[in-house]
Amino acid sequence: MTAPWTAAGRGTATPPGGVRIPFPTVDEVSRHCLSDDEPETVHIEVHLPGTLDPERLRAAFRGALLAHPRVLAREVPDRGHRRSFAWELTGRPDTDPVRIAAPGPDALARARSRALTECPPLTLSPPMRLEVVRVDEGTGGQEPSAVPSGTGTVLLLTTHHTALDAPSGLRVLATTAEQYGGTAALPIAGRVRPGRSGPAVSGTGGTGRTLRARPVRVAPDSRPGPVRARAVGNGMVQTDLPLPGRAARNGDLPPWTVNDQLLVAASLTVGRWNVSRGRPAGPVRITMPVDDRPRGAEMPMGNGTRLVEVAMAPEDPRDTELLLGEEPDPEAVARLLRTTARRTRALKSAQGAPMGAGASLLTAPLLPVGVRGVLTRGARRAAASWTSTALVTNIGRVPYALDFGDAGRATAVWFSAPARMPRGLSVAAASTGGRLHVSLRWSRALLGDAAGAELADLFAESLSTTSLTADGGVSAVGASAEDAAEIPDGPYRRDTPRPDTTTAGTRSPQDNHKRPS
C-alpha cells in the first residue's frame, strides 16, 4: 500500500519504500522545461592520488545511498490529469549506479562529455551515476599537480538537476568516502550569515535604474546564426586558479568575500567580452544560489537552494567605462566589490521563496500538471529577455575531507551547473587545498569550444583584477565570519611555486585543464 504524502528523507528518519513526496517548486519548474538538446545535468569531479577497489567502492556508494534515503527516488509514472508530480522513495537502487570507465588516453575527456550529454533518467532510482576513471601519466585533460605520482583516480558523479543539486551530490560522495575509508566524519560547522542592518534590498539587490533595464546577454561567437541554432549540448572548461585574496575591513564597510569576487569577475568578463565584439555596455544581472542547509549527515537532500539575482551595475554610471577598458581601473573595481558585498549580504540574510513568488504561483496544485507545464514554458519564453545574464554558484571551501583511505584524500574538486539558453552561461567554483577550481560551462547554441575557452581565459584575467585593487587589503586576516568557512589553511600566495609534473615540465596545470570538454 502506498504511504501518504510526507516530507520523508528531508533530514528525517522516516523509513523509505513506497513513500511519495510531491515535487517542490524548483523540481517542478525544472521538470516542465526539460530539453533533450540541453540536458539538465550537474557534474561533480573528485580527483584522488591513489586507486580504488571497484567492489569496495560499490559497497560504500550503496551504503551512502541507504544513509540518505531521499536520494533513492524516482518519478512516479504519469497518471493522466494528476495535480502534482511526485517522487517515490524506493529504499534501494533500481540499478547499479557505479560504472568503471574503459581505460584509454581520453577516458577522462569521454567521461566529462557523458556528464554533459547523458542525463540519468528520472524513472530509475537513484537519478545519478558514478563513473570511476583511472588516469595514468599523459592522460588527456588530467591535472598533473593533482596526481603527483603520475597515476590516480577521478570520481565523476552526474546527477539529474531536477532531482538533486551539487551540494547534495557532494554530501553523498562525502558519505561514500567515510564508508570506504572507514573514518568517522568530523563535525562540520554551520554557515554563518550576517545580520541585516536596515531594510532588505530588492529581489535583485539593485537600484531602480538597474531594475528597469533588461540585462545584457552574452554576445554569441562568430559562427553563422543557423550553425549556432543547430548546435546542441554544453561545452565546459575547468580551470585551476589561485585562491583570490580577501579584503580587510575598512571602517564600517564590510569586507568582500570570494563569492563577491566571483560575481564581479563574471560581470567584468561579460562586459569586456561584449564590448570587444562591438556590443554596447549594459546592466549585468547574475543569478546566485543561496544555500542555508547544514553540511552534516543530517543535510536535507534534493534542490535546497533559493535563487536570487544580483544587479552588477556600479552605483556611479561613470565607472562603467573604467571597468570595461583594456585594463580595468582598480579603484572602480574596488567600488564595485564594495557595492556587490552590500547587496549579497542583504540578499543572503533575507528570506524568500526558492524561485520567487511567480514560480510558486505557477506550480500551485490548482490545475493539472499538463496545464501548469504549458503555462510555465510560456512564462519562460515570455521572460526570456529578462532572464539574468549568467549563473554563478560557489560552494566555497569544500567542507569534507573526502578521505578514501588507501586511495588518499581529494586533491581537487570541480563541479558544474547546467547552462541552458536563454542564459547560456554558468560559472561554478569550489576551493580545495588553497586552490580555486572553476568550471565555466556554456550552451553550444551560444558559444563554440574555441570561444568558450577564450571566455574562460578572460574570466581568469578578470578574477585576478579583484585581488589587485587599490585598497591594498587583500589578506585573509580581515575576512568576515561568513568567509571563515571558505578559508582553507590560510591565504595562498599567487607567487607560491607549484610543481610541474608534466614531461620535461613543458605544460602548466592551467594549460592542461583549459581544454573544452
C-alpha positions in Angstrom: 0.0 0.0 0.0 1.3 3.4 -0.9 2.1 5.7 2.1 0.6 9.1 2.2 2.4 12.3 1.2 5.2 13.1 3.5 8.5 15.0 3.8 10.4 11.8 4.4 14.0 11.9 3.6 14.4 15.6 4.3 16.6 15.2 7.3 14.1 12.7 9.0 14.3 9.1 9.8 11.0 8.0 8.1 11.5 4.6 6.6 11.7 4.7 2.8 9.9 2.4 0.4 6.7 3.4 -1.3 6.7 6.8 0.3 5.7 9.7 -2.1 6.9 13.2 -2.0 5.3 16.0 -4.1 7.7 17.9 -6.3 8.9 21.1 -4.7 8.7 24.3 -6.8 12.3 24.0 -8.1 11.9 20.4 -9.2 8.6 21.0 -10.9 9.8 24.1 -12.9 12.9 22.1 -14.0 10.7 19.1 -15.0 8.4 21.2 -17.1 11.3 22.8 -19.0 13.4 19.7 -19.8 15.1 19.6 -23.2 17.0 16.8 -24.9 19.2 19.4 -26.6 20.5 20.8 -23.3 20.5 18.0 -20.6 19.8 19.2 -17.0 22.9 17.6 -15.5 25.1 18.5 -12.6 28.6 17.1 -12.7 31.0 16.7 -9.7 34.6 15.6 -10.3 36.8 14.5 -7.5 40.5 13.8 -8.0 42.3 11.2 -5.9 46.0 10.4 -5.9 45.6 6.6 -5.5 43.4 3.8 -6.9 40.1 2.4 -5.7 38.9 -1.1 -5.4 35.7 -1.3 -7.6 33.7 -3.7 -5.4 34.6 -1.9 -2.2 33.6 1.4 -3.8 30.3 -0.1 -5.0 29.5 -1.2 -1.4 30.5 2.2 0.0 28.4 4.0 -2.5 25.4 1.8 -1.9 25.8 2.4 1.9 25.9 6.1 1.2 22.7 5.9 -0.7 21.0 4.0 2.0 22.2 6.6 4.5 20.4 9.3 2.5 17.0 7.7 1.6 15.8 10.9 -0.1 18.3 10.2 -2.9 16.8 6.9 -3.6 13.9 8.3 -5.5 12.2 8.0 -8.9 9.5 9.9 -10.6 6.0 8.4 -10.2 4.7 7.4 -13.7 2.2 9.8 -15.3 -1.4 9.1 -14.4 -3.4 11.3 -16.6 -4.6 14.6 -15.2 -2.7 14.5 -12.0 -2.4 17.5 -9.8 1.3 17.1 -8.9 4.5 15.4 -10.0 5.8 13.1 -7.2 8.9 11.3 -6.2 8.6 7.8 -4.9 11.3 6.6 -2.4 12.4 3.1 -3.4 14.5 2.2 -0.4 17.1 0.6 -2.6 18.7 1.3 -6.1 16.8 0.1 -9.1 20.1 -0.4 -10.9 23.8 -0.3 -10.2 24.8 3.4 -10.5 28.5 2.8 -10.4 30.4 2.5 -13.8 34.0 1.7 -14.4 35.1 3.8 -17.4 37.0 2.0 -20.2 40.7 2.8 -19.9 42.4 5.0 -22.5 44.3 8.2 -23.0 41.0 10.1 -23.4 39.0 8.3 -20.8 38.5 11.3 -18.6 37.5 13.5 -21.6 34.9 11.0 -22.6 33.6 10.7 -19.1 33.3 14.5 -18.9 31.4 14.5 -22.2 29.0 11.9 -20.9 28.4 14.1 -17.8 27.3 16.9 -20.0 25.3 15.0 -22.6 23.8 11.9 -20.9 21.3 12.7 -18.1 20.5 10.0 -15.6 16.8 9.0 -16.1 14.2 10.2 -13.6 12.4 6.9 -13.9 15.2 4.9 -12.2 16.4 5.2 -8.6 18.7 6.9 -7.9 18.8 9.7 -10.5 22.6 9.8 -10.5 25.5 7.7 -11.7 29.1 7.5 -10.5 31.9 6.9 -13.0 35.3 5.7 -11.9 38.1 6.8 -14.3 41.7 5.5 -13.8 44.2 8.1 -15.1 47.8 7.5 -15.9 50.7 9.8 -16.7 49.9 11.6 -20.0 46.1 11.1 -19.8 44.5 13.9 -21.7 42.9 16.5 -19.6 44.2 15.3 -16.3 45.6 17.8 -13.8 49.2 16.7 -13.2 49.6 18.5 -9.9 46.6 16.7 -8.6 48.3 13.3 -9.1 52.0 13.7 -8.3 52.8 10.1 -8.9 51.5 10.2 -12.4 48.6 7.9 -11.6 45.4 8.3 -9.8 41.6 8.1 -9.9 38.9 10.5 -10.8 35.3 10.0 -9.5 32.8 11.7 -11.7 29.3 11.9 -10.3 26.5 13.0 -12.6 23.1 13.9 -11.2 19.8 15.0 -12.7 19.3 18.6 -11.6 15.5 18.1 -11.5 16.1 15.8 -8.5 19.4 16.8 -6.9 21.8 19.8 -6.7 25.6 19.9 -6.4 25.7 20.2 -2.5 23.5 17.1 -2.2 25.7 15.1 -4.6 28.9 16.3 -2.8 27.3 15.1 0.5 26.7 11.7 -0.9 30.3 11.5 -2.0 31.4 12.5 1.4 29.4 9.7 3.0 30.9 7.3 0.4 34.4 8.4 1.4 33.5 7.8 5.1 32.3 4.3 4.4 35.1 3.4 2.0 37.9 4.8 4.2 36.4 3.7 7.5 37.0 7.1 9.0 34.2 8.8 11.0 33.4 12.3 9.8 34.4 15.3 11.8 31.7 17.8 12.9 31.1 20.5 10.3 30.4 24.0 11.5 27.2 25.6 10.3 27.2 28.5 7.9 27.3 32.0 9.4 25.0 34.6 7.9 25.5 38.2 8.7 22.7 40.0 10.5 20.8 42.5 8.4 21.1 46.2 9.3 18.5 48.3 7.8 15.8 47.4 5.2 16.3 44.5 2.9 17.2 45.3 -0.7 15.0 44.4 -3.6 14.9 40.9 -5.0 17.8 41.7 -7.4 19.8 43.7 -4.9 20.0 46.7 -7.2 18.9 50.2 -7.7 15.8 51.4 -9.6 18.0 52.3 -12.6 19.3 48.7 -12.9 15.9 47.1 -12.3 14.1 48.9 -15.1 16.6 47.9 -17.8 16.8 44.5 -19.4 20.0 42.6 -18.6 22.5 42.2 -21.3 23.1 38.8 -23.0 26.5 37.2 -23.6 27.4 38.0 -27.2 27.4 34.9 -29.3 30.6 33.9 -31.1 31.3 34.5 -34.8 29.7 31.3 -36.1 26.8 31.9 -38.5 23.4 32.1 -36.8 22.0 28.9 -38.4 25.0 26.9 -37.3 24.6 28.1 -33.7 20.9 27.4 -33.8 21.6 23.7 -34.7 24.2 23.2 -32.1 23.2 21.2 -29.0 24.6 20.4 -25.6 27.0 22.2 -23.4 30.7 22.9 -23.5 33.0 23.2 -20.5 36.4 24.4 -19.4 37.8 23.6 -16.0 40.5 25.9 -14.6 42.8 25.7 -11.6 43.4 29.2 -10.2 45.0 30.7 -7.1 42.5 31.5 -4.3 41.9 35.2 -4.6 42.8 37.4 -1.6 40.0 38.9 0.7 39.6 42.5 1.7 40.3 43.6 5.2 37.5 45.5 6.9 37.7 49.2 6.2 35.9 51.1 9.0 32.2 50.4 8.8 32.5 48.9 5.3 32.0 45.1 5.2 34.8 43.1 3.6 34.0 41.4 0.3 34.1 37.6 0.1 35.5 35.2 -2.6 31.9 34.8 -3.7 31.6 38.6 -4.3 34.9 38.5 -6.3 33.5 35.7 -8.5 30.4 37.8 -9.2 32.4 40.8 -10.1 34.8 38.8 -12.2 31.8 37.3 -14.1 30.4 40.7 -14.6 33.7 42.1 -15.9 34.1 39.1 -18.2 30.7 39.5 -19.8 31.1 43.3 -20.2 34.6 43.1 -21.7 33.6 40.2 -23.9 30.6 42.1 -25.3 32.5 45.3 -25.8 35.3 43.5 -27.7 32.6 42.2 -30.1 31.0 45.6 -30.7 28.1 45.2 -28.3 27.1 48.2 -26.1 27.7 48.0 -22.4 24.6 47.3 -20.4 23.4 46.1 -17.0 24.6 42.7 -16.0 22.4 40.6 -13.6 23.7 37.4 -12.2 21.7 34.5 -10.6 23.2 33.4 -7.4 22.1 30.3 -5.4 21.9 30.7 -1.7 22.1 27.6 0.4 21.5 27.6 4.2 21.4 23.9 4.7 23.7 22.2 7.3 26.5 20.2 5.7 26.5 17.3 8.2 24.9 13.9 7.8 21.5 15.4 8.6 21.7 17.6 5.4 18.4 17.5 3.5 18.8 16.1 0.1 17.3 17.5 -3.1 17.3 21.0 -4.5 17.8 23.0 -1.4 18.9 26.4 -2.6 17.0 29.5 -3.3 17.8 31.6 -6.3 18.4 35.4 -6.0 19.5 37.9 -8.7 22.3 40.3 -8.0 22.5 43.5 -10.1 26.1 44.1 -11.0 25.9 47.7 -12.3 28.1 50.2 -10.5 26.4 52.8 -8.4 28.2 55.6 -10.4 27.4 55.1 -14.2 30.8 56.8 -15.0 32.5 53.7 -13.6 31.3 51.6 -16.4 33.9 52.9 -18.8 36.6 52.5 -16.2 35.6 48.9 -15.6 35.4 47.8 -19.2 38.6 49.3 -20.5 41.6 47.2 -21.6 42.9 47.4 -18.1 40.0 47.7 -15.5 40.6 50.6 -13.1 41.5 49.2 -9.7 39.6 52.0 -7.8 36.4 51.3 -9.9 36.8 47.5 -9.3 37.1 48.2 -5.5 33.9 50.3 -5.6 32.0 47.6 -7.4 33.3 45.0 -5.0 32.0 47.0 -2.0 28.7 47.6 -3.7 28.4 43.9 -4.5 29.3 42.9 -0.9 26.5 45.1 0.5 23.9 43.6 -2.0 24.9 40.0 -1.5 24.9 40.3 2.3 21.4 41.6 2.3 20.2 39.0 -0.2 21.7 36.2 1.9 20.2 37.3 5.1 16.7 37.9 3.6 14.1 35.2 3.3 12.1 34.3 0.3 10.7 31.6 -2.0 13.2 29.3 -3.8 12.4 30.8 -7.2 10.2 33.8 -6.3 6.5 34.3 -5.9 5.8 33.8 -9.6 7.2 30.3 -9.7 5.3 29.4 -6.6 2.1 30.5 -8.1 2.7 28.6 -11.4 3.4 25.4 -9.5 0.5 25.6 -7.1 -1.6 22.4 -7.4 -4.7 24.2 -8.7 -4.5 22.9 -12.2 -3.4 19.6 -13.7 0.4 19.4 -14.2 0.0 19.3 -18.0 -1.7 22.7 -18.0 0.8 24.1 -15.5 3.6 22.9 -17.8 2.2 24.8 -20.7 1.9 27.9 -18.6 5.4 27.5 -17.2 7.0 27.1 -20.6 5.1 30.0 -21.9 6.1 32.2 -19.0 9.7 31.2 -19.5 9.6 32.2 -23.2 7.9 35.5 -22.4 10.5 36.3 -19.8 13.5 35.2 -21.9 14.7 38.7 -22.5 14.6 39.5 -18.8 16.5 36.3 -17.8 19.7 37.0 -15.9 23.0 37.2 -17.8 24.8 34.3 -16.1 24.6 31.9 -13.2 27.4 32.0 -10.7 27.4 29.3 -8.0 30.1 28.9 -5.3 30.3 26.1 -2.8 33.3 27.7 -1.1 35.8 25.6 0.7 34.8 22.0 0.4 33.8 21.2 4.0 34.5 17.4 3.7 37.9 15.6 3.9 36.8 13.2 1.1 39.3 10.7 2.6 39.1 7.4 0.7 41.6 5.6 2.9 44.4 4.0 1.0 43.3 5.8 -2.2 44.1 9.1 -0.5 42.3 12.4 0.1 40.8 14.5 -2.7 43.3 16.9 -4.2 40.9 18.8 -6.3 37.1 19.1 -6.7 35.3 20.6 -9.7 31.6 20.8 -10.3 29.5 22.4 -13.0 25.9 23.6 -13.3 23.6 23.5 -16.4 23.9 26.3 -18.9 20.7 26.4 -20.8 19.5 29.1 -23.1 18.5 31.9 -23.0 21.1 32.4 -20.2 23.6 30.1 -21.8 26.4 30.5 -19.3 27.2 29.2 -15.8 30.3 29.6 -13.6 30.8 27.2 -10.7 33.6 27.3 -8.1 34.9 25.3 -5.2 38.2 25.6 -3.3 40.4 22.7 -2.1 43.9 22.9 -0.6 44.2 26.7 -1.1 43.3 26.5 -4.8 40.2 27.7 -6.6 38.7 25.2 -9.0 36.4 26.9 -11.5 34.2 25.3 -14.2 32.9 27.6 -17.0 30.0 25.9 -18.8 28.2 27.3 -21.8 25.4 26.4 -24.3 26.8 25.4 -27.7 23.9 27.4 -29.2 25.7 30.4 -27.8 29.4 29.7 -28.0 31.7 27.2 -29.7 34.5 25.4 -27.9 37.2 27.9 -29.1 35.1 30.9 -28.0 34.3 29.2 -24.6 38.0 28.6 -23.9 38.7 32.3 -24.8 35.9 33.4 -22.4 37.4 31.2 -19.6 40.8 32.9 -20.1 39.1 36.3 -19.9 37.4 35.2 -16.6 40.7 34.2 -15.1 42.1 37.5 -16.0 39.1 39.4 -14.6 39.3 37.4 -11.4 42.9 38.4 -10.9 42.0 42.1 -11.0 39.7 41.6 -7.9 42.8 40.7 -5.9 44.8 43.6 -7.1 42.6 46.5 -6.1 43.8 49.9 -4.8 42.5 49.1 -1.3 45.6 47.0 -0.5 43.6 44.9 2.0 43.8 41.5 0.4 44.7 39.3 3.3 42.6 36.6 4.9 43.1 38.2 8.3 40.3 40.6 7.8 37.8 38.1 6.5 34.3 38.1 7.8 32.8 35.3 9.8 30.9 34.2 6.7 34.2 33.9 4.9 35.8 31.8 7.6 34.1 28.7 6.1 35.8 29.4 2.8 39.3 29.9 4.1 41.4 26.7 3.9 44.6 26.6 5.9 45.4 30.2 5.2 46.0 32.6 2.3 47.5 31.2 -0.8 50.1 33.5 -2.4 49.8 33.8 -6.1 53.6 33.6 -6.5 53.9 30.4 -4.5 55.8 27.8 -6.6 53.7 24.9 -7.8 55.4 21.7 -9.0 55.0 20.8 -12.7 55.0 17.1 -13.1 54.5 17.0 -16.8 57.1 15.5 -19.0 60.1 17.9 -19.2 57.9 20.5 -17.5 56.6 21.7 -20.8 52.9 22.3 -19.8 51.4 24.1 -16.8 48.5 22.8 -14.8 46.3 25.6 -16.2 47.2 24.6 -19.8 46.2 21.0 -19.1 42.8 22.0 -17.8 41.9 24.8 -20.2 40.7 22.4 -22.8 37.0 22.2 -23.6 35.1 19.0 -22.8 
